Amino acid sequence: MSKEMLRLENVSKEFGDGDSTITILKNISLSINTGEFVAIVGPSGSGKSTLLSIVGALLTPSNGSVMIDGENITAYKSRRLTSVRSNKVGFIFQSANLIPYLTVKDQLMLISDITQNNKRESLNKAKKLLNDLGISHRMKNYPNKLSGGEKQRVAIARAFMNDPDIVLADEPTASLDSERGRKVVEMISYEVKSRNKAAIMVTHDERMLDLCDRTLYIEDGKMLERA
Amino acid sequence: MFLALKEVGQSKIRYTLISLIMIAILFLVFFITGLANGLSFADSSSLQNLKTDYIVTNEEADGAVINSTLSEDQLKTIEEQLNQQSTPFSLTISAVEDKQGKEVNVAYFSVDTEKYSDIEIIEGKNISELTGNEVIINENIKNHGYELNDIIVDKISDTPMKIAGFSKNQTYTFLPVIYADFDLGMSNIYGDEPSYNAVLYTGEKVDISGFDTLTKNEAVKSIPGYTETQGSLMMMVVFLFIISAFVSTVFFFIITIQKLNQFGILKAVGADTKYIAKSIFIQVILLTTIGLSLSGLAIYGITQLLPGEMPFKISPTLMLGTAGLFLVLNLLGSLLSVYKVAKIDALEAIGRVE
């Protein structure tokens, strides 16, 4: 019962640089279904992060169209993009990027405060997520007391907190050793499958690719797909 | 609300320090405001409480009632031109002896007790009831041991006077005011002829050529030294306001700059500028309110300790007004931080922009 969650059609992105323009992405089309975990790999400067930013409603493409769950967000202005991010997208950043003065529980409750969801429901959801990720004993700790892996797990829980349509991970293993990194990716994969979400992970680490359903290679802004 | 309170709770030292600065500055603001108000009051309360709408003085006095002299002829000229009832007014500075034989300076307000309206009395008779050598003295003479019906003697003319009543808020340049009838002769203790300073009248303003007509406020401002004192104190208060607004603005601005990355993350996970701005405003309001209430308490405490003669006077209205203005200034200052927040791009959270 998988359906198409994300669709990019002929997406290009150009940045003006003085008189010349630099083309970062050229005619990228892709489609991701629910329950699918897709990896994007490529050398640095190839446009991976830009692509992720466009999918995550942080940037708008210069050309082409972006559809999330059938909703065309291509022409949205920043206010509507913000609401897309808070309702449809879950982010996992390179370093966990937690808010230093919030406890683990409050990191998750912050999301429900932003989206103004019911407090009690959100608290139950937060507890369940933390339990699933094996960090419920860390609930009342501040980020500076957590190990790198624990932080990244909190970040994963945070990404799922708003019940997103798509989950985007920007090199989630960059700050972890390979063993912990693999565990984190396994967890993302497990959460994506069990909740039937669509997910994209940008990574350098080729050893993680076997955990993903598909791998997209991007080089000089062009995309190649290998099974 | 969520974000603002959690952060303040977590960075206690930082926010305690800024609160302490605010409390100190606000204490000073309240204190100087109270002092300015108290000084103004001690200087001029008797003129502010004169039972009149207009005060006619000669032209040379430049509005200072004490520097104005009117002859009997001039008095007549003025009274002829006024349709309404008027009363001559004389202001003389003299001294009395207190119970220990120490000299106490006083200001005599000589009026026509049959024409002059009654004033606010806390004890004894009012002006219209005065007979013979009875006078009304401002209550602060009680500090020198005087009570109702005591006899008090003027040092220059040796005139004995009976204290028939105590008035309230009647001081002139810090001196207690003694209201007396012209018949008592206090207007001519420095000469043989009675001297008049002004004519008081109520009702429509009448322009009389050759004389100045002042409102009570104008007369207050023309008290020698009044404007200068109030001006300097006002300047201090204004500067304190500016300093405190700057301190709070800079504090929040620097904290905001430190947190740009965090705000980027917040924006990436779906918080808009409004959400973050709300959190900054809540923090500003919280800290300012804490500062205001604690310094308010401190001011209340200090007023209990201050000696009674200290010209310090602060009313709840004045405090609330000052507090409100302070809060508004701080909120205006925090707009700078909000502007900075509005400029943050959620892309910063991605770590790098290719």
Interface residues (C-beta under 8 A of the other chain):
Chain A: I24 G45 G47 K48 S49 T50 L52 S53 G56 L58 L59 R79 T82 S83 R85 S86 N87 V89 F91 F93 Q94 S95 N97 I99 P100 Y101 L102 D106 M109 L110 I111 D113 I114 T115 Y142 R158 N162 D170
Chain B: F2 L3 K6 E7 G9 Q10 S11 N261 Q262 I265 L266 K267 A268 V269 G270 A271 D272 Y275 A346 L347 A349 I350 G351 R352 V353 E354
